[in-house]
Structure formats: C-alpha cells, structure tokens
Amino acid sequence: MFETFKKLNVKIFNARPNIMYLLPKEEALQLTIQLPEGLRLGPVQPKHAKFINDLWPHRETGSEFSLERLIRWNVSMGIFDDREDGKLLGWCLFTQHGVMLG
C-alpha cells in the first residue's frame, strides 16, 4: 500500500492519536450548562468553513470544501461571542458517522 502511495505522490502525515470520551445520554441530560454572559451556542454555518479551515492544522487543497460539506450535511454547533458581532470561538463538526471534529 505504501509503495502505491509513493508512486501516486500521496502525502502521508502522522496524525495525533484519537481520544474518545463517552458520557451516557441519561447522565448528559442531568447536566446544567450556563454560558458566560456574551457567549451563545448556535449552529455553525457554511460561511464559517474558511475560518475553520484557516485554523485547522491538517488543511490541504480541498479541505475547506470538505469542511463546508460537513457543515451543510450534518448538524454542527459552535460557541459565539456576541460582544464581537457573533464571532465564532469554537466548534464541533459532526461527520456522517457521528464522529465529532473540534
């Protein structure tokens, strides 16, 4: 497989290991969440794809389009600063398989 990657000039990078966390739904529903004043949760919009891509350490040619597609096709949430015209501060994008990217 790696020989084929070399012939096709496929870039291989050593990604950070994945860390998975699990909180049962019943426990999550018991949590009380209160955001600091001036912050709000809301949906991430396709217009945010460029901003996210510019900060993403794994950006490549076409990655902005891939992020925009994820945002269009899946529910994704962000935290916004309403004191700065709703600036996106953080996000969680969902893939088709339910994996969260943040």
Gaussian input, Z-matrix of N, CA and C with variables (Angstrom, degrees):
# hf/3-21g

backbone

0 1
 N
 C     1     B1
 C     2     B2     1     A1
 N     3     B3     2     A2     1     D1
 C     4     B4     3     A3     2     D2
 C     5     B5     4     A4     3     D3
 N     6     B6     5     A5     4     D4
 C     7     B7     6     A6     5     D5
 C     8     B8     7     A7     6     D6
 N     9     B9     8     A8     7     D7
 C    10    B10     9     A9     8     D8
 C    11    B11    10    A10     9     D9
 N    12    B12    11    A11    10    D10
 C    13    B13    12    A12    11    D11
 C    14    B14    13    A13    12    D12
 N    15    B15    14    A14    13    D13
 C    16    B16    15    A15    14    D14
 C    17    B17    16    A16    15    D15
 N    18    B18    17    A17    16    D16
 C    19    B19    18    A18    17    D17
 C    20    B20    19    A19    18    D18
 N    21    B21    20    A20    19    D19
 C    22    B22    21    A21    20    D20
 C    23    B23    22    A22    21    D21
 N    24    B24    23    A23    22    D22
 C    25    B25    24    A24    23    D23
 C    26    B26    25    A25    24    D24
 N    27    B27    26    A26    25    D25
 C    28    B28    27    A27    26    D26
 C    29    B29    28    A28    27    D27
 N    30    B30    29    A29    28    D28
 C    31    B31    30    A30    29    D29
 C    32    B32    31    A31    30    D30
 N    33    B33    32    A32    31    D31
 C    34    B34    33    A33    32    D32
 C    35    B35    34    A34    33    D33
 N    36    B36    35    A35    34    D34
 C    37    B37    36    A36    35    D35
 C    38    B38    37    A37    36    D36
 N    39    B39    38    A38    37    D37
 C    40    B40    39    A39    38    D38
 C    41    B41    40    A40    39    D39
 N    42    B42    41    A41    40    D40
 C    43    B43    42    A42    41    D41
 C    44    B44    43    A43    42    D42
 N    45    B45    44    A44    43    D43
 C    46    B46    45    A45    44    D44
 C    47    B47    46    A46    45    D45
 N    48    B48    47    A47    46    D46
 C    49    B49    48    A48    47    D47
 C    50    B50    49    A49    48    D48
 N    51    B51    50    A50    49    D49
 C    52    B52    51    A51    50    D50
 C    53    B53    52    A52    51    D51
 N    54    B54    53    A53    52    D52
 C    55    B55    54    A54    53    D53
 C    56    B56    55    A55    54    D54
 N    57    B57    56    A56    55    D55
 C    58    B58    57    A57    56    D56
 C    59    B59    58    A58    57    D57
 N    60    B60    59    A59    58    D58
 C    61    B61    60    A60    59    D59
 C    62    B62    61    A61    60    D60
 N    63    B63    62    A62    61    D61
 C    64    B64    63    A63    62    D62
 C    65    B65    64    A64    63    D63
 N    66    B66    65    A65    64    D64
 C    67    B67    66    A66    65    D65
 C    68    B68    67    A67    66    D66
 N    69    B69    68    A68    67    D67
 C    70    B70    69    A69    68    D68
 C    71    B71    70    A70    69    D69
 N    72    B72    71    A71    70    D70
 C    73    B73    72    A72    71    D71
 C    74    B74    73    A73    72    D72
 N    75    B75    74    A74    73    D73
 C    76    B76    75    A75    74    D74
 C    77    B77    76    A76    75    D75
 N    78    B78    77    A77    76    D76
 C    79    B79    78    A78    77    D77
 C    80    B80    79    A79    78    D78
 N    81    B81    80    A80    79    D79
 C    82    B82    81    A81    80    D80
 C    83    B83    82    A82    81    D81
 N    84    B84    83    A83    82    D82
 C    85    B85    84    A84    83    D83
 C    86    B86    85    A85    84    D84
 N    87    B87    86    A86    85    D85
 C    88    B88    87    A87    86    D86
 C    89    B89    88    A88    87    D87
 N    90    B90    89    A89    88    D88
 C    91    B91    90    A90    89    D89
 C    92    B92    91    A91    90    D90
 N    93    B93    92    A92    91    D91
 C    94    B94    93    A93    92    D92
 C    95    B95    94    A94    93    D93
 N    96    B96    95    A95    94    D94
 C    97    B97    96    A96    95    D95
 C    98    B98    97    A97    96    D96
 N    99    B99    98    A98    97    D97
 C   100   B100    99    A99    98    D98
 C   101   B101   100   A100    99    D99
 N   102   B102   101   A101   100   D100
 C   103   B103   102   A102   101   D101
 C   104   B104   103   A103   102   D102
 N   105   B105   104   A104   103   D103
 C   106   B106   105   A105   104   D104
 C   107   B107   106   A106   105   D105
 N   108   B108   107   A107   106   D106
 C   109   B109   108   A108   107   D107
 C   110   B110   109   A109   108   D108
 N   111   B111   110   A110   109   D109
 C   112   B112   111   A111   110   D110
 C   113   B113   112   A112   111   D111
 N   114   B114   113   A113   112   D112
 C   115   B115   114   A114   113   D113
 C   116   B116   115   A115   114   D114
 N   117   B117   116   A116   115   D115
 C   118   B118   117   A117   116   D116
 C   119   B119   118   A118   117   D117
 N   120   B120   119   A119   118   D118
 C   121   B121   120   A120   119   D119
 C   122   B122   121   A121   120   D120
 N   123   B123   122   A122   121   D121
 C   124   B124   123   A123   122   D122
 C   125   B125   124   A124   123   D123
 N   126   B126   125   A125   124   D124
 C   127   B127   126   A126   125   D125
 C   128   B128   127   A127   126   D126
 N   129   B129   128   A128   127   D127
 C   130   B130   129   A129   128   D128
 C   131   B131   130   A130   129   D129
 N   132   B132   131   A131   130   D130
 C   133   B133   132   A132   131   D131
 C   134   B134   133   A133   132   D132
 N   135   B135   134   A134   133   D133
 C   136   B136   135   A135   134   D134
 C   137   B137   136   A136   135   D135
 N   138   B138   137   A137   136   D136
 C   139   B139   138   A138   137   D137
 C   140   B140   139   A139   138   D138
 N   141   B141   140   A140   139   D139
 C   142   B142   141   A141   140   D140
 C   143   B143   142   A142   141   D141
 N   144   B144   143   A143   142   D142
 C   145   B145   144   A144   143   D143
 C   146   B146   145   A145   144   D144
 N   147   B147   146   A146   145   D145
 C   148   B148   147   A147   146   D146
 C   149   B149   148   A148   147   D147
 N   150   B150   149   A149   148   D148
 C   151   B151   150   A150   149   D149
 C   152   B152   151   A151   150   D150
 N   153   B153   152   A152   151   D151
 C   154   B154   153   A153   152   D152
 C   155   B155   154   A154   153   D153
 N   156   B156   155   A155   154   D154
 C   157   B157   156   A156   155   D155
 C   158   B158   157   A157   156   D156
 N   159   B159   158   A158   157   D157
 C   160   B160   159   A159   158   D158
 C   161   B161   160   A160   159   D159
 N   162   B162   161   A161   160   D160
 C   163   B163   162   A162   161   D161
 C   164   B164   163   A163   162   D162
 N   165   B165   164   A164   163   D163
 C   166   B166   165   A165   164   D164
 C   167   B167   166   A166   165   D165
 N   168   B168   167   A167   166   D166
 C   169   B169   168   A168   167   D167
 C   170   B170   169   A169   168   D168
 N   171   B171   170   A170   169   D169
 C   172   B172   171   A171   170   D170
 C   173   B173   172   A172   171   D171
 N   174   B174   173   A173   172   D172
 C   175   B175   174   A174   173   D173
 C   176   B176   175   A175   174   D174
 N   177   B177   176   A176   175   D175
 C   178   B178   177   A177   176   D176
 C   179   B179   178   A178   177   D177
 N   180   B180   179   A179   178   D178
 C   181   B181   180   A180   179   D179
 C   182   B182   181   A181   180   D180
 N   183   B183   182   A182   181   D181
 C   184   B184   183   A183   182   D182
 C   185   B185   184   A184   183   D183
 N   186   B186   185   A185   184   D184
 C   187   B187   186   A186   185   D185
 C   188   B188   187   A187   186   D186
 N   189   B189   188   A188   187   D187
 C   190   B190   189   A189   188   D188
 C   191   B191   190   A190   189   D189
 N   192   B192   191   A191   190   D190
 C   193   B193   192   A192   191   D191
 C   194   B194   193   A193   192   D192
 N   195   B195   194   A194   193   D193
 C   196   B196   195   A195   194   D194
 C   197   B197   196   A196   195   D195
 N   198   B198   197   A197   196   D196
 C   199   B199   198   A198   197   D197
 C   200   B200   199   A199   198   D198
 N   201   B201   200   A200   199   D199
 C   202   B202   201   A201   200   D200
 C   203   B203   202   A202   201   D201
 N   204   B204   203   A203   202   D202
 C   205   B205   204   A204   203   D203
 C   206   B206   205   A205   204   D204
 N   207   B207   206   A206   205   D205
 C   208   B208   207   A207   206   D206
 C   209   B209   208   A208   207   D207
 N   210   B210   209   A209   208   D208
 C   211   B211   210   A210   209   D209
 C   212   B212   211   A211   210   D210
 N   213   B213   212   A212   211   D211
 C   214   B214   213   A213   212   D212
 C   215   B215   214   A214   213   D213
 N   216   B216   215   A215   214   D214
 C   217   B217   216   A216   215   D215
 C   218   B218   217   A217   216   D216
 N   219   B219   218   A218   217   D217
 C   220   B220   219   A219   218   D218
 C   221   B221   220   A220   219   D219
 N   222   B222   221   A221   220   D220
 C   223   B223   222   A222   221   D221
 C   224   B224   223   A223   222   D222
 N   225   B225   224   A224   223   D223
 C   226   B226   225   A225   224   D224
 C   227   B227   226   A226   225   D225
 N   228   B228   227   A227   226   D226
 C   229   B229   228   A228   227   D227
 C   230   B230   229   A229   228   D228
 N   231   B231   230   A230   229   D229
 C   232   B232   231   A231   230   D230
 C   233   B233   232   A232   231   D231
 N   234   B234   233   A233   232   D232
 C   235   B235   234   A234   233   D233
 C   236   B236   235   A235   234   D234
 N   237   B237   236   A236   235   D235
 C   238   B238   237   A237   236   D236
 C   239   B239   238   A238   237   D237
 N   240   B240   239   A239   238   D238
 C   241   B241   240   A240   239   D239
 C   242   B242   241   A241   240   D240
 N   243   B243   242   A242   241   D241
 C   244   B244   243   A243   242   D242
 C   245   B245   244   A244   243   D243
 N   246   B246   245   A245   244   D244
 C   247   B247   246   A246   245   D245
 C   248   B248   247   A247   246   D246
 N   249   B249   248   A248   247   D247
 C   250   B250   249   A249   248   D248
 C   251   B251   250   A250   249   D249
 N   252   B252   251   A251   250   D250
 C   253   B253   252   A252   251   D251
 C   254   B254   253   A253   252   D252
 N   255   B255   254   A254   253   D253
 C   256   B256   255   A255   254   D254
 C   257   B257   256   A256   255   D255
 N   258   B258   257   A257   256   D256
 C   259   B259   258   A258   257   D257
 C   260   B260   259   A259   258   D258
 N   261   B261   260   A260   259   D259
 C   262   B262   261   A261   260   D260
 C   263   B263   262   A262   261   D261
 N   264   B264   263   A263   262   D262
 C   265   B265   264   A264   263   D263
 C   266   B266   265   A265   264   D264
 N   267   B267   266   A266   265   D265
 C   268   B268   267   A267   266   D266
 C   269   B269   268   A268   267   D267
 N   270   B270   269   A269   268   D268
 C   271   B271   270   A270   269   D269
 C   272   B272   271   A271   270   D270
 N   273   B273   272   A272   271   D271
 C   274   B274   273   A273   272   D272
 C   275   B275   274   A274   273   D273
 N   276   B276   275   A275   274   D274
 C   277   B277   276   A276   275   D275
 C   278   B278   277   A277   276   D276
 N   279   B279   278   A278   277   D277
 C   280   B280   279   A279   278   D278
 C   281   B281   280   A280   279   D279
 N   282   B282   281   A281   280   D280
 C   283   B283   282   A282   281   D281
 C   284   B284   283   A283   282   D282
 N   285   B285   284   A284   283   D283
 C   286   B286   285   A285   284   D284
 C   287   B287   286   A286   285   D285
 N   288   B288   287   A287   286   D286
 C   289   B289   288   A288   287   D287
 C   290   B290   289   A289   288   D288
 N   291   B291   290   A290   289   D289
 C   292   B292   291   A291   290   D290
 C   293   B293   292   A292   291   D291
 N   294   B294   293   A293   292   D292
 C   295   B295   294   A294   293   D293
 C   296   B296   295   A295   294   D294
 N   297   B297   296   A296   295   D295
 C   298   B298   297   A297   296   D296
 C   299   B299   298   A298   297   D297
 N   300   B300   299   A299   298   D298
 C   301   B301   300   A300   299   D299
 C   302   B302   301   A301   300   D300
 N   303   B303   302   A302   301   D301
 C   304   B304   303   A303   302   D302
 C   305   B305   304   A304   303   D303

   B1=1.4380
   B2=1.5346
   B3=1.3264
   B4=1.4619
   B5=1.5259
   B6=1.3322
   B7=1.4681
   B8=1.5336
   B9=1.3083
   B10=1.4636
   B11=1.5223
   B12=1.3155
   B13=1.4690
   B14=1.5247
   B15=1.3397
   B16=1.4658
   B17=1.5259
   B18=1.3460
   B19=1.4614
   B20=1.5214
   B21=1.3188
   B22=1.4617
   B23=1.5241
   B24=1.3378
   B25=1.4634
   B26=1.5328
   B27=1.3435
   B28=1.4583
   B29=1.5222
   B30=1.3180
   B31=1.4544
   B32=1.5303
   B33=1.3089
   B34=1.4610
   B35=1.5229
   B36=1.3138
   B37=1.4583
   B38=1.5204
   B39=1.2914
   B40=1.4526
   B41=1.5277
   B42=1.3142
   B43=1.4684
   B44=1.5197
   B45=1.3091
   B46=1.4715
   B47=1.5259
   B48=1.3221
   B49=1.4664
   B50=1.5308
   B51=1.3041
   B52=1.4696
   B53=1.5194
   B54=1.3089
   B55=1.4544
   B56=1.5165
   B57=1.3100
   B58=1.4635
   B59=1.5208
   B60=1.3133
   B61=1.4573
   B62=1.5204
   B63=1.2953
   B64=1.4591
   B65=1.5176
   B66=1.3114
   B67=1.4570
   B68=1.5223
   B69=1.3217
   B70=1.4565
   B71=1.5306
   B72=1.3162
   B73=1.4664
   B74=1.5289
   B75=1.3186
   B76=1.4622
   B77=1.5381
   B78=1.3195
   B79=1.4660
   B80=1.5299
   B81=1.3121
   B82=1.4670
   B83=1.5257
   B84=1.3237
   B85=1.4681
   B86=1.5279
   B87=1.3183
   B88=1.4632
   B89=1.5319
   B90=1.3189
   B91=1.4578
   B92=1.5251
   B93=1.2998
   B94=1.4551
   B95=1.5242
   B96=1.3093
   B97=1.4607
   B98=1.5199
   B99=1.3105
   B100=1.4608
   B101=1.5224
   B102=1.3171
   B103=1.4608
   B104=1.5184
   B105=1.3143
   B106=1.4621
   B107=1.5310
   B108=1.3122
   B109=1.4561
   B110=1.5320
   B111=1.3170
   B112=1.4541
   B113=1.5144
   B114=1.3451
   B115=1.4565
   B116=1.5161
   B117=1.3265
   B118=1.4605
   B119=1.5255
   B120=1.3168
   B121=1.4597
   B122=1.5194
   B123=1.3175
   B124=1.4543
   B125=1.5165
   B126=1.3265
   B127=1.4683
   B128=1.5229
   B129=1.3175
   B130=1.4596
   B131=1.5229
   B132=1.3142
   B133=1.4603
   B134=1.5359
   B135=1.3361
   B136=1.4680
   B137=1.5326
   B138=1.3335
   B139=1.4687
   B140=1.5331
   B141=1.3313
   B142=1.4628
   B143=1.5359
   B144=1.3265
   B145=1.4695
   B146=1.5268
   B147=1.3191
   B148=1.4604
   B149=1.5311
   B150=1.3315
   B151=1.4653
   B152=1.5310
   B153=1.3302
   B154=1.4676
   B155=1.5235
   B156=1.3193
   B157=1.4615
   B158=1.5280
   B159=1.3292
   B160=1.4626
   B161=1.5258
   B162=1.3292
   B163=1.4695
   B164=1.5275
   B165=1.3264
   B166=1.4642
   B167=1.5277
   B168=1.3380
   B169=1.4674
   B170=1.5285
   B171=1.3378
   B172=1.4659
   B173=1.5277
   B174=1.3361
   B175=1.4713
   B176=1.5240
   B177=1.3030
   B178=1.4591
   B179=1.5226
   B180=1.3013
   B181=1.4544
   B182=1.5240
   B183=1.3093
   B184=1.4593
   B185=1.5149
   B186=1.3372
   B187=1.4661
   B188=1.5305
   B189=1.3262
   B190=1.4662
   B191=1.5277
   B192=1.3340
   B193=1.4643
   B194=1.5315
   B195=1.3317
   B196=1.4739
   B197=1.5252
   B198=1.3322
   B199=1.4658
   B200=1.5241
   B201=1.3225
   B202=1.4727
   B203=1.5218
   B204=1.3369
   B205=1.4663
   B206=1.5289
   B207=1.3351
   B208=1.4714
   B209=1.5266
   B210=1.3245
   B211=1.4645
   B212=1.5232
   B213=1.3329
   B214=1.4732
   B215=1.5360
   B216=1.3226
   B217=1.4613
   B218=1.5180
   B219=1.3304
   B220=1.4644
   B221=1.5223
   B222=1.3018
   B223=1.4659
   B224=1.5219
   B225=1.3265
   B226=1.4603
   B227=1.5191
   B228=1.3161
   B229=1.4650
   B230=1.5172
   B231=1.3369
   B232=1.4562
   B233=1.5142
   B234=1.3172
   B235=1.4574
   B236=1.5296
   B237=1.3249
   B238=1.4539
   B239=1.5265
   B240=1.3272
   B241=1.4611
   B242=1.5210
   B243=1.3152
   B244=1.4619
   B245=1.5245
   B246=1.3301
   B247=1.4710
   B248=1.5196
   B249=1.3366
   B250=1.4651
   B251=1.5235
   B252=1.3214
   B253=1.4699
   B254=1.5210
   B255=1.3170
   B256=1.4625
   B257=1.5077
   B258=1.3242
   B259=1.4635
   B260=1.5268
   B261=1.3290
   B262=1.4610
   B263=1.5243
   B264=1.3205
   B265=1.4670
   B266=1.5272
   B267=1.3081
   B268=1.4592
   B269=1.5105
   B270=1.3076
   B271=1.4574
   B272=1.5152
   B273=1.3096
   B274=1.4555
   B275=1.5208
   B276=1.3279
   B277=1.4611
   B278=1.5218
   B279=1.3064
   B280=1.4487
   B281=1.5166
   B282=1.3271
   B283=1.4703
   B284=1.5329
   B285=1.3310
   B286=1.4573
   B287=1.5205
   B288=1.3248
   B289=1.4659
   B290=1.5154
   B291=1.3420
   B292=1.4552
   B293=1.5142
   B294=1.3290
   B295=1.4532
   B296=1.5290
   B297=1.3246
   B298=1.4636
   B299=1.5202
   B300=1.3251
   B301=1.4625
   B302=1.5050
   B303=1.3037
   B304=1.4593
   B305=1.4930
   A1=109.98
   A2=117.50
   A3=120.16
   A4=111.72
   A5=117.37
   A6=120.10
   A7=109.95
   A8=116.42
   A9=120.52
   A10=110.18
   A11=117.21
   A12=120.77
   A13=110.47
   A14=116.36
   A15=119.98
   A16=110.72
   A17=117.03
   A18=120.98
   A19=111.80
   A20=116.74
   A21=121.14
   A22=112.72
   A23=116.14
   A24=121.88
   A25=111.74
   A26=115.96
   A27=121.41
   A28=108.32
   A29=115.64
   A30=120.48
   A31=109.36
   A32=116.28
   A33=121.96
   A34=107.27
   A35=116.86
   A36=119.74
   A37=109.37
   A38=114.73
   A39=121.27
   A40=108.34
   A41=116.59
   A42=121.50
   A43=110.31
   A44=113.96
   A45=119.30
   A46=108.94
   A47=117.34
   A48=118.55
   A49=110.89
   A50=115.08
   A51=120.42
   A52=109.79
   A53=115.77
   A54=121.64
   A55=106.54
   A56=116.93
   A57=120.48
   A58=109.44
   A59=115.10
   A60=122.46
   A61=107.81
   A62=116.94
   A63=121.70
   A64=109.04
   A65=115.95
   A66=122.40
   A67=105.80
   A68=117.85
   A69=119.56
   A70=111.26
   A71=115.74
   A72=121.81
   A73=111.44
   A74=116.87
   A75=120.72
   A76=111.31
   A77=116.60
   A78=120.26
   A79=111.21
   A80=116.53
   A81=120.26
   A82=110.93
   A83=117.01
   A84=120.33
   A85=112.30
   A86=117.25
   A87=121.30
   A88=112.59
   A89=117.82
   A90=121.31
   A91=111.26
   A92=116.01
   A93=121.99
   A94=107.01
   A95=116.28
   A96=120.62
   A97=108.59
   A98=115.73
   A99=120.58
   A100=107.66
   A101=115.95
   A102=120.88
   A103=110.62
   A104=116.94
   A105=119.45
   A106=110.37
   A107=115.65
   A108=121.19
   A109=110.09
   A110=116.07
   A111=121.80
   A112=114.25
   A113=117.00
   A114=120.85
   A115=109.38
   A116=115.81
   A117=120.06
   A118=110.02
   A119=115.18
   A120=121.59
   A121=108.09
   A122=116.04
   A123=119.94
   A124=110.49
   A125=115.77
   A126=119.40
   A127=112.04
   A128=115.99
   A129=121.88
   A130=106.53
   A131=116.83
   A132=122.87
   A133=110.17
   A134=117.56
   A135=119.98
   A136=113.49
   A137=117.42
   A138=120.46
   A139=112.48
   A140=117.61
   A141=121.59
   A142=112.45
   A143=118.09
   A144=121.43
   A145=111.97
   A146=118.64
   A147=120.83
   A148=110.69
   A149=116.63
   A150=120.97
   A151=110.41
   A152=116.72
   A153=121.36
   A154=110.04
   A155=116.67
   A156=121.22
   A157=111.74
   A158=117.02
   A159=120.77
   A160=112.36
   A161=117.58
   A162=121.97
   A163=113.30
   A164=117.14
   A165=122.55
   A166=110.35
   A167=118.90
   A168=120.44
   A169=113.79
   A170=119.25
   A171=122.12
   A172=112.27
   A173=117.19
   A174=118.95
   A175=109.96
   A176=114.29
   A177=123.43
   A178=107.47
   A179=116.28
   A180=120.23
   A181=108.63
   A182=116.96
   A183=121.03
   A184=114.88
   A185=118.33
   A186=118.35
   A187=111.91
   A188=118.12
   A189=119.33
   A190=110.41
   A191=116.39
   A192=120.84
   A193=110.53
   A194=116.62
   A195=120.12
   A196=110.90
   A197=117.29
   A198=120.36
   A199=110.75
   A200=116.38
   A201=119.10
   A202=110.99
   A203=116.12
   A204=120.49
   A205=110.73
   A206=117.42
   A207=120.21
   A208=110.26
   A209=116.08
   A210=120.76
   A211=110.96
   A212=116.97
   A213=120.69
   A214=112.00
   A215=116.99
   A216=120.81
   A217=114.45
   A218=117.84
   A219=120.53
   A220=110.54
   A221=116.06
   A222=120.64
   A223=107.63
   A224=116.73
   A225=121.59
   A226=107.97
   A227=116.32
   A228=120.81
   A229=110.64
   A230=113.71
   A231=119.47
   A232=110.44
   A233=115.08
   A234=120.86
   A235=105.64
   A236=115.13
   A237=122.09
   A238=110.46
   A239=115.78
   A240=122.73
   A241=108.05
   A242=116.84
   A243=120.81
   A244=112.10
   A245=117.22
   A246=119.77
   A247=110.70
   A248=117.32
   A249=122.29
   A250=109.76
   A251=116.19
   A252=122.35
   A253=113.32
   A254=117.13
   A255=120.70
   A256=114.21
   A257=118.14
   A258=121.69
   A259=110.65
   A260=115.75
   A261=121.95
   A262=109.49
   A263=117.16
   A264=122.21
   A265=112.65
   A266=116.97
   A267=121.78
   A268=109.00
   A269=117.78
   A270=120.32
   A271=110.64
   A272=113.55
   A273=122.91
   A274=106.39
   A275=116.75
   A276=122.08
   A277=108.67
   A278=116.29
   A279=121.22
   A280=110.13
   A281=116.15
   A282=121.10
   A283=108.22
   A284=115.32
   A285=119.77
   A286=112.47
   A287=117.26
   A288=121.46
   A289=112.94
   A290=116.72
   A291=120.60
   A292=114.55
   A293=117.15
   A294=120.69
   A295=108.09
   A296=116.69
   A297=121.10
   A298=109.39
   A299=115.85
   A300=122.81
   A301=107.49
   A302=117.62
   A303=119.30
   A304=112.88
   D1=-44.80
   D2=-178.14
   D3=-66.72
   D4=-31.69
   D5=176.13
   D6=-63.99
   D7=-41.10
   D8=177.90
   D9=-64.60
   D10=-42.28
   D11=177.14
   D12=-57.91
   D13=-43.36
   D14=179.67
   D15=-62.08
   D16=-45.40
   D17=-179.92
   D18=-61.77
   D19=-35.21
   D20=-178.68
   D21=-90.06
   D22=2.08
   D23=-179.39
   D24=57.55
   D25=41.35
   D26=177.60
   D27=-82.05
   D28=126.93
   D29=-179.48
   D30=-77.36
   D31=129.92
   D32=178.79
   D33=-115.18
   D34=129.80
   D35=178.21
   D36=-127.38
   D37=155.00
   D38=-179.79
   D39=-92.81
   D40=97.02
   D41=-178.37
   D42=-75.86
   D43=155.50
   D44=175.77
   D45=-62.50
   D46=151.21
   D47=177.19
   D48=-66.60
   D49=149.53
   D50=176.90
   D51=-80.28
   D52=139.18
   D53=174.02
   D54=-118.53
   D55=126.12
   D56=-178.01
   D57=-112.45
   D58=137.50
   D59=177.72
   D60=-119.56
   D61=148.00
   D62=179.57
   D63=-134.58
   D64=130.91
   D65=172.71
   D66=-132.62
   D67=117.36
   D68=-179.52
   D69=-55.87
   D70=144.28
   D71=-177.13
   D72=-53.88
   D73=-40.91
   D74=-178.58
   D75=-60.78
   D76=-38.93
   D77=178.16
   D78=-73.51
   D79=-38.86
   D80=-179.95
   D81=-63.13
   D82=-36.20
   D83=-179.83
   D84=-68.13
   D85=-17.31
   D86=179.25
   D87=-86.04
   D88=-11.86
   D89=-177.72
   D90=-72.04
   D91=142.34
   D92=173.78
   D93=-108.66
   D94=124.95
   D95=-176.94
   D96=-117.52
   D97=129.56
   D98=177.44
   D99=-133.10
   D100=118.22
   D101=179.90
   D102=-82.36
   D103=149.20
   D104=173.70
   D105=-61.97
   D106=154.21
   D107=179.80
   D108=-57.36
   D109=137.32
   D110=178.37
   D111=93.04
   D112=-8.02
   D113=177.82
   D114=-110.37
   D115=149.01
   D116=176.68
   D117=-145.51
   D118=153.01
   D119=172.72
   D120=-93.85
   D121=145.97
   D122=178.28
   D123=-168.96
   D124=172.75
   D125=-179.43
   D126=-71.86
   D127=140.89
   D128=171.79
   D129=-77.15
   D130=138.92
   D131=-177.84
   D132=-107.83
   D133=157.69
   D134=177.88
   D135=-54.02
   D136=-29.99
   D137=179.70
   D138=-63.97
   D139=-17.05
   D140=-179.41
   D141=-84.13
   D142=-8.71
   D143=-175.21
   D144=-58.62
   D145=-41.80
   D146=-179.34
   D147=-64.18
   D148=-44.76
   D149=179.45
   D150=-59.54
   D151=-46.51
   D152=-179.82
   D153=-64.02
   D154=-46.37
   D155=-178.75
   D156=-60.84
   D157=-40.66
   D158=-179.84
   D159=-61.53
   D160=-27.60
   D161=-179.96
   D162=-95.50
   D163=-13.04
   D164=-173.83
   D165=-75.56
   D166=124.80
   D167=-177.86
   D168=-68.17
   D169=-16.27
   D170=-177.94
   D171=-104.38
   D172=20.12
   D173=-178.22
   D174=-64.47
   D175=144.37
   D176=179.95
   D177=-146.77
   D178=175.64
   D179=173.58
   D180=-57.33
   D181=124.10
   D182=179.31
   D183=91.24
   D184=-8.05
   D185=-176.72
   D186=-70.48
   D187=-31.31
   D188=176.89
   D189=-62.44
   D190=-42.11
   D191=177.35
   D192=-62.30
   D193=-41.15
   D194=179.60
   D195=-64.30
   D196=-41.50
   D197=178.34
   D198=-65.54
   D199=-42.15
   D200=178.48
   D201=-61.06
   D202=-40.61
   D203=178.68
   D204=-64.18
   D205=-42.28
   D206=176.59
   D207=-57.70
   D208=-44.11
   D209=-178.69
   D210=-64.72
   D211=-41.27
   D212=-179.49
   D213=-68.73
   D214=-36.27
   D215=-172.00
   D216=-92.02
   D217=-16.64
   D218=-173.51
   D219=-134.92
   D220=152.50
   D221=175.72
   D222=-68.25
   D223=126.34
   D224=177.63
   D225=-135.80
   D226=143.55
   D227=-175.19
   D228=-121.37
   D229=154.18
   D230=177.80
   D231=-139.87
   D232=166.18
   D233=172.22
   D234=-112.60
   D235=131.91
   D236=-172.16
   D237=-121.55
   D238=147.15
   D239=177.03
   D240=-99.95
   D241=104.84
   D242=-178.83
   D243=-72.91
   D244=-12.38
   D245=176.76
   D246=-77.14
   D247=-17.25
   D248=179.70
   D249=-121.55
   D250=53.82
   D251=177.00
   D252=54.12
   D253=36.44
   D254=175.98
   D255=74.14
   D256=30.23
   D257=-179.28
   D258=-60.17
   D259=133.67
   D260=177.02
   D261=-71.39
   D262=124.05
   D263=-178.78
   D264=-105.17
   D265=-32.28
   D266=-178.38
   D267=-159.76
   D268=161.54
   D269=-175.01
   D270=-153.75
   D271=163.10
   D272=173.57
   D273=-139.35
   D274=111.66
   D275=179.32
   D276=-99.42
   D277=137.95
   D278=177.49
   D279=-102.91
   D280=139.02
   D281=174.37
   D282=-90.38
   D283=173.95
   D284=179.34
   D285=-61.64
   D286=-24.06
   D287=-178.62
   D288=-92.81
   D289=3.42
   D290=178.83
   D291=88.42
   D292=4.43
   D293=176.85
   D294=-73.77
   D295=139.08
   D296=179.27
   D297=-100.23
   D298=132.32
   D299=173.90
   D300=-111.53
   D301=129.59
   D302=-179.22
   D303=-132.60

